[in-house]
Each structure stands twice: as C-alpha cells, then as structure tokens.
C-alpha cells in the first residue's frame, strides 16, 4: 500500500472537516472519535476530539497522523506538530 501524500492544504481541509462534523454532531462532548472521508482523494480518516479542544486527524487504516489543531481552536492547524 502506498502512503498517500498529504500536503498542507489537505491537512487544513482534514482539520476543518473533522472539526465541523465533530462540533455539529457532538457539541457537548469532550472526547469523541468519528470516521470520515476527506478531500478529493476521499482519504478514509478518523477525526478525534480530545480535551482541551484539540482535534487530531489520522488515516483510518494505517494510523498515520495527518493534522492536529491548536488547543481550543479546532479549525486552526498547529504547525508546531509535524505530520
């Protein structure tokens, strides 16, 4: 299986999609994980909300880390966390 290339634009899209779905479907949860398809390549990913308001996105089948948000800012990419 080839490793998909995930650029910064795809990281941002993954984070925004994951954060939006988590906020819409689980507005009162502090920890939850959901499965979703992201981007034009339909990457099968898992978006996790962890306390204190950090969204982390990984590929479902490999567990490869894609993106993480800043604490309390679920749609903003944390550039200090390398993917």
MMTF fields as JSON, N, C-alpha, C and O atoms, coordinates in Angstrom:
{
  "mmtfVersion": "1.0.0",
  "mmtfProducer": "UNKNOWN",
  "numBonds": 331,
  "numAtoms": 332,
  "numGroups": 83,
  "numChains": 1,
  "numModels": 1,
  "chainsPerModel": [1],
  "groupsPerChain": [83],
  "chainIdList": ["A"],
  "bondAtomList": [4, 2, 8, 6, 12, 10, 16, 14, 20, 18, 24, 22, 28, 26, 32, 30, 36, 34, 40, 38, 44, 42, 48, 46, 52, 50, 56, 54, 60, 58, 64, 62, 68, 66, 72, 70, 76, 74, 80, 78, 84, 82, 88, 86, 92, 90, 96, 94, 100, 98, 104, 102, 108, 106, 112, 110, 116, 114, 120, 118, 124, 122, 128, 126, 132, 130, 136, 134, 140, 138, 144, 142, 148, 146, 152, 150, 156, 154, 160, 158, 164, 162, 168, 166, 172, 170, 176, 174, 180, 178, 184, 182, 188, 186, 192, 190, 196, 194, 200, 198, 204, 202, 208, 206, 212, 210, 216, 214, 220, 218, 224, 222, 228, 226, 232, 230, 236, 234, 240, 238, 244, 242, 248, 246, 252, 250, 256, 254, 260, 258, 264, 262, 268, 266, 272, 270, 276, 274, 280, 278, 284, 282, 288, 286, 292, 290, 296, 294, 300, 298, 304, 302, 308, 306, 312, 310, 316, 314, 320, 318, 324, 322, 328, 326],
  "bondOrderList": [1, 1, 1, 1, 1, 1, 1, 1, 1, 1, 1, 1, 1, 1, 1, 1, 1, 1, 1, 1, 1, 1, 1, 1, 1, 1, 1, 1, 1, 1, 1, 1, 1, 1, 1, 1, 1, 1, 1, 1, 1, 1, 1, 1, 1, 1, 1, 1, 1, 1, 1, 1, 1, 1, 1, 1, 1, 1, 1, 1, 1, 1, 1, 1, 1, 1, 1, 1, 1, 1, 1, 1, 1, 1, 1, 1, 1, 1, 1, 1, 1, 1],
  "groupList": [{"groupName": "UNK", "atomNameList": ["N", "CA", "C", "O"], "elementList": ["N", "C", "C", "O"], "formalChargeList": [0, 0, 0, 0], "bondAtomList": [1, 0, 2, 1, 3, 2], "bondOrderList": [1, 1, 2], "singleLetterCode": "X", "chemCompType": "L-PEPTIDE LINKING"}],
  "groupTypeList": [0, 0, 0, 0, 0, 0, 0, 0, 0, 0, 0, 0, 0, 0, 0, 0, 0, 0, 0, 0, 0, 0, 0, 0, 0, 0, 0, 0, 0, 0, 0, 0, 0, 0, 0, 0, 0, 0, 0, 0, 0, 0, 0, 0, 0, 0, 0, 0, 0, 0, 0, 0, 0, 0, 0, 0, 0, 0, 0, 0, 0, 0, 0, 0, 0, 0, 0, 0, 0, 0, 0, 0, 0, 0, 0, 0, 0, 0, 0, 0, 0, 0, 0],
  "groupIdList": [1, 2, 3, 4, 5, 6, 7, 8, 9, 10, 11, 12, 13, 14, 15, 16, 17, 18, 19, 20, 21, 22, 23, 24, 25, 26, 27, 28, 29, 30, 31, 32, 33, 34, 35, 36, 37, 38, 39, 40, 41, 42, 43, 44, 45, 46, 47, 48, 49, 50, 51, 52, 53, 54, 55, 56, 57, 58, 59, 60, 61, 62, 63, 64, 65, 66, 67, 68, 69, 70, 71, 72, 73, 74, 75, 76, 77, 78, 79, 80, 81, 82, 83],
  "secStructList": [7, 7, 7, 7, 7, 7, 7, 2, 2, 2, 2, 2, 2, 2, 2, 2, 2, 2, 2, 2, 2, 2, 2, 2, 2, 7, 6, 6, 7, 1, 1, 3, 3, 3, 3, 3, 3, 3, 6, 6, 6, 6, 3, 3, 3, 3, 3, 3, 3, 3, 6, 6, 6, 3, 3, 3, 3, 3, 3, 6, 6, 6, 7, 7, 3, 3, 3, 3, 3, 3, 6, 6, 3, 3, 3, 3, 3, 7, 6, 6, 1, 7, 7],
  "xCoordList": [0.838, 0.0, 0.888, 1.766, 0.673, 1.469, 0.941, -0.261, 1.856, 1.496, 0.971, 1.663, -0.227, -0.76, 0.001, 0.368, 0.23, 0.866, -0.202, -1.24, 0.054, -0.891, -0.167, 0.72, -0.555, 0.081, -0.628, -1.613, -0.125, -0.689, -2.148, -2.945, -2.5, -3.896, -4.81, -5.916, -4.349, -5.143, -5.206, -6.22, -4.121, -4.141, -5.208, -6.004, -5.21, -6.197, -7.62, -8.506, -7.831, -9.164, -9.59, -10.744, -8.675, -8.979, -9.372, -10.332, -8.614, -8.879, -10.219, -11.002, -10.487, -11.758, -12.946, -13.953, -12.828, -13.923, -14.163, -15.296, -13.088, -13.221, -13.791, -14.685, -13.288, -13.766, -15.24, -16.018, -15.618, -17.015, -17.964, -18.978, -17.637, -18.507, -18.569, -19.646, -17.43, -17.422, -18.252, -19.007, -18.121, -18.861, -20.359, -21.173, -20.723, -22.146, -22.807, -23.927, -22.126, -22.749, -22.536, -23.328, -21.486, -21.168, -20.796, -19.69, -21.703, -21.347, -21.026, -20.364, -21.473, -21.263, -20.28, -20.141, -19.604, -18.644, -17.244, -16.889, -16.461, -15.075, -14.111, -12.963, -14.563, -13.747, -14.654, -15.615, -14.346, -15.128, -14.276, -13.395, -14.529, -13.829, -14.865, -15.829, -14.659, -15.561, -14.752, -13.596, -15.371, -14.754, -15.33, -16.537, -14.472, -14.958, -14.036, -12.896, -14.539, -13.768, -13.424, -14.283, -12.154, -11.68, -11.04, -10.249, -11.396, -10.746, -11.138, -11.919, -10.574, -10.914, -10.464, -11.022, -9.448, -8.981, -9.762, -9.518, -10.702, -11.545, -10.718, -10.961, -9.737, -8.941, -9.854, -10.646, -9.746, -10.531, -9.796, -8.736, -10.356, -9.65, -10.511, -11.718, -9.851, -10.522, -10.189, -9.02, -11.225, -11.048, -11.4, -12.463, -10.513, -10.727, -10.715, -9.839, -11.671, -11.688, -11.161, -11.687, -10.125, -9.539, -9.524, -9.391, -9.657, -9.601, -8.204, -7.269, -7.967, -8.878, -9.212, -8.697, -10.037, -10.466, -9.465, -9.349, -8.739, -7.773, -8.391, -8.87, -8.374, -8.822, -7.575, -6.668, -7.529, -6.404, -6.976, -7.97, -6.358, -6.842, -5.767, -4.607, -6.164, -5.262, -5.92, -7.144, -5.096, -5.645, -6.189, -5.559, -7.349, -8.043, -7.289, -7.172, -6.779, -6.198, -4.743, -4.272, -4.032, -2.618, -2.316, -1.267, -3.233, -2.983, -2.035, -1.637, -1.667, -0.743, -1.352, -2.489, -0.596, -1.02, -1.089, -0.157, -2.197, -2.361, -2.257, -1.495, -3.01, -3.046, -3.54, -4.199, -3.201, -3.687, -3.945, -3.214, -4.993, -5.343, -4.653, -4.103, -4.702, -4.261, -5.303, -6.488, -4.909, -5.874, -6.917, -6.578, -8.191, -9.283, -9.591, -10.504, -8.841, -9.048, -9.091, -8.138, -10.187, -10.259, -10.085, -9.814, -10.229, -10.062, -8.723, -8.475, -7.861, -6.569, -5.434, -5.224, -4.716, -3.634, -2.512, -2.062, -2.065, -0.916, 0.331, 0.678, 1.0, 2.175, 3.372, 4.34, 3.33, 4.462, 4.432, 5.413, 3.313, 3.184, 3.394, 2.549, 4.5, 4.844, 4.025, 3.844, 3.528, 2.794, 3.741, 3.322],
  "yCoordList": [-1.174, 0.0, 1.244, 1.373, 2.147, 3.358, 4.386, 4.499, 5.106, 6.139, 7.358, 7.884, 7.816, 8.986, 10.244, 10.423, 11.109, 12.387, 13.343, 13.532, 13.935, 14.871, 16.206, 16.352, 17.186, 18.496, 19.384, 18.971, 20.605, 21.494, 21.844, 21.98, 21.992, 22.273, 21.131, 21.359, 19.896, 18.733, 18.616, 18.186, 18.998, 18.999, 19.974, 19.646, 21.178, 22.183, 21.693, 21.851, 21.093, 20.589, 19.48, 19.437, 18.59, 17.496, 18.035, 17.574, 19.015, 19.598, 20.333, 20.168, 21.143, 21.881, 20.936, 21.134, 19.906, 18.946, 18.209, 18.106, 17.703, 16.979, 17.846, 17.414, 19.071, 19.973, 20.316, 20.333, 20.587, 20.954, 19.813, 20.025, 18.616, 17.459, 17.167, 16.91, 17.204, 16.949, 17.992, 17.641, 19.261, 20.318, 20.23, 20.5, 19.851, 19.754, 18.54, 18.637, 17.405, 16.171, 15.889, 15.173, 16.438, 16.158, 17.448, 17.555, 18.427, 19.734, 19.746, 20.671, 18.751, 18.763, 17.699, 17.475, 17.049, 16.011, 16.606, 17.566, 16.026, 16.458, 15.471, 15.822, 14.227, 13.244, 12.398, 11.801, 12.349, 11.546, 11.314, 12.118, 10.224, 9.939, 9.56, 8.854, 10.034, 9.724, 9.334, 9.729, 8.565, 8.177, 9.051, 9.292, 9.531, 10.355, 10.265, 9.814, 10.698, 10.764, 12.217, 13.093, 12.473, 13.836, 14.086, 13.281, 15.214, 15.697, 14.978, 14.027, 15.455, 14.886, 13.436, 12.697, 13.026, 11.635, 10.744, 9.54, 11.33, 10.616, 9.786, 8.594, 10.44, 9.745, 9.281, 10.062, 8.021, 7.455, 7.774, 7.21, 8.67, 9.172, 9.086, 8.851, 9.283, 9.356, 10.717, 11.086, 11.456, 12.738, 12.521, 11.989, 12.93, 12.75, 14.099, 14.927, 14.312, 15.49, 15.059, 14.133, 15.731, 15.422, 16.678, 17.786, 16.506, 17.647, 18.21, 17.409, 19.493, 20.628, 21.239, 22.306, 20.603, 21.154, 20.985, 21.854, 19.884, 19.596, 18.568, 17.522, 18.874, 17.913, 17.307, 18.029, 15.988, 15.258, 14.357, 13.669, 14.351, 13.56, 12.557, 12.92, 11.287, 10.218, 9.409, 9.402, 8.723, 7.827, 6.595, 6.062, 6.146, 5.059, 3.735, 3.05, 3.366, 2.037, 1.93, 0.839, 3.049, 2.998, 3.68, 3.443, 4.529, 5.286, 6.454, 7.123, 6.703, 7.789, 9.131, 9.434, 9.92, 11.239, 12.194, 12.256, 12.947, 13.917, 15.338, 16.139, 15.669, 17.05, 17.115, 16.201, 18.222, 18.478, 19.972, 20.798, 20.306, 21.711, 22.281, 21.559, 23.593, 24.274, 24.043, 23.941, 23.958, 23.77, 24.884, 26.067, 24.491, 25.451, 26.128, 26.951, 25.793, 26.369, 25.222, 25.02, 24.472, 23.201, 23.281, 22.259, 24.452, 24.553, 25.162, 25.372, 25.446, 26.064, 25.045, 24.481, 24.825, 23.851, 24.243, 25.389, 23.287, 23.502, 23.168, 21.997, 24.18, 23.989, 23.457, 23.005, 23.498, 23.01, 21.496, 20.89, 20.883, 19.428, 18.886, 19.077, 18.22, 17.724, 16.511, 15.595, 16.514, 15.369, 14.461, 13.43],
  "zCoordList": [0.0, 0.0, 0.0, 0.853, -0.933, -0.99, 0.002, 0.243, 0.547, 1.512, 0.766, -0.106, 1.084, 0.387, 0.782, 1.943, -0.195, 0.092, 0.613, -0.022, 1.754, 2.351, 2.497, 3.339, 1.663, 1.735, 2.753, 3.365, 2.932, 3.953, 3.668, 4.597, 2.393, 2.049, 2.452, 2.94, 2.248, 2.647, 4.165, 4.714, 4.846, 6.306, 6.806, 7.686, 6.231, 6.627, 6.362, 7.202, 5.182, 4.83, 5.783, 6.21, 6.116, 7.037, 8.403, 9.02, 8.858, 10.165, 10.182, 11.117, 9.154, 9.091, 9.008, 9.688, 8.17, 8.025, 9.336, 9.806, 9.914, 11.18, 12.279, 13.007, 12.414, 13.459, 13.252, 14.205, 12.006, 11.721, 12.069, 12.733, 11.626, 11.893, 13.386, 13.923, 14.057, 15.496, 16.247, 17.153, 15.881, 16.568, 16.289, 17.172, 15.06, 14.715, 15.357, 15.861, 15.344, 15.804, 17.292, 17.905, 17.87, 19.275, 20.01, 20.54, 20.047, 20.609, 22.1, 22.571, 22.85, 24.298, 24.764, 25.967, 23.847, 24.211, 24.363, 23.679, 25.263, 25.419, 24.773, 24.504, 24.517, 23.819, 22.948, 23.433, 21.659, 20.723, 19.485, 19.179, 18.772, 17.516, 16.465, 16.759, 15.236, 14.139, 12.905, 12.751, 12.046, 10.779, 9.675, 9.643, 8.762, 7.67, 6.465, 6.575, 5.313, 4.078, 3.828, 3.926, 3.502, 3.385, 2.025, 1.533, 1.435, 0.226, -1.038, -1.016, -2.168, -3.474, -3.634, -4.445, -2.859, -2.907, -1.956, -1.89, -1.218, -0.261, 0.715, 0.901, 1.333, 2.336, 3.456, 3.983, 3.817, 4.896, 6.197, 6.471, 6.987, 8.158, 9.408, 9.349, 10.534, 11.828, 12.421, 12.538, 12.793, 13.477, 14.938, 15.257, 15.815, 17.25, 17.95, 17.702, 18.809, 19.661, 21.012, 21.629, 21.467, 22.766, 23.607, 23.086, 24.893, 25.789, 25.746, 25.734, 25.722, 25.831, 24.473, 24.137, 23.714, 22.436, 21.32, 20.455, 21.322, 20.26, 19.319, 19.757, 18.02, 17.018, 16.391, 15.977, 16.323, 15.735, 14.652, 14.883, 13.464, 12.342, 11.941, 11.748, 11.818, 11.387, 10.281, 10.15, 9.481, 8.471, 9.168, 10.082, 8.74, 9.424, 9.365, 10.381, 8.203, 8.049, 8.494, 8.814, 8.517, 8.886, 10.208, 10.807, 10.668, 11.876, 11.656, 12.61, 10.386, 10.069, 10.452, 10.091, 11.177, 11.629, 10.447, 9.645, 10.331, 9.246, 9.772, 9.23, 10.82, 11.3, 12.735, 13.23, 13.39, 14.738, 14.886, 14.339, 15.632, 15.839, 17.067, 17.898, 17.146, 18.359, 19.447, 19.131, 20.713, 21.797, 21.815, 21.781, 21.87, 21.915, 20.587, 20.51, 19.538, 18.206, 17.202, 16.45, 17.184, 16.458, 14.953, 14.322, 14.354, 12.905, 12.496, 11.309, 13.471, 13.166, 13.316, 14.39, 12.224, 12.187, 13.139, 13.146, 13.939, 14.821, 14.026, 13.872, 13.524, 12.677, 13.446, 12.834, 14.773, 15.562, 15.701, 16.134, 15.337, 15.407, 14.004, 13.129, 13.788, 12.445, 12.073, 12.876, 10.842, 10.318, 9.572, 9.047]
}
